[in-house]
Amino acid sequence: MKDGGPAFPLHSEVRPSMDSEWCGMTLRDYFAAKAMQGFIACPNTRGEPNDIAAWCYQMADAMIQERSKE
C-alpha cells in the first residue's frame, strides 16, 4: 500500500542535512493519528491498544485509497 507521500513535505534544499529528498511523517501516519485522536476521544472507547492502532491504519489506508480515485 502506498503511504501517500509526506504529510508536511520539507525539501532537502531547505534542510541539506536530511538523508532523503523529502522527509517527515507520511500522509498515512497523519491520517492514522487523526483517526486515533477521534477514536480515543470517545468516552466509550474499548479495546487493546494494538487492535485500535491496527484499525486506525486500516482507516488511513482506506482514506488514501479513496483519495487516489480523484
Phi, psi and omega in degrees: 000136176291151182264000178084359182079186182289141179286320180228077188297141175226114185287148183297340176295333178282321180231085185300342182284353182287149183284329184240172181298318180236150177215175180115177180292151179280163176298325178298315177298319180297312179298318180296320179296321178293320178296318179298317180301314179293320182296313183281348176286341179286127182295344181264013182299128177223150175136164178285143181306319180295324178292319179294316179298317179298318178298319181296321177289328174296319177296317179298317178299319178295322179293318178294319179297315180295321180297326183284351180283346183297000000 
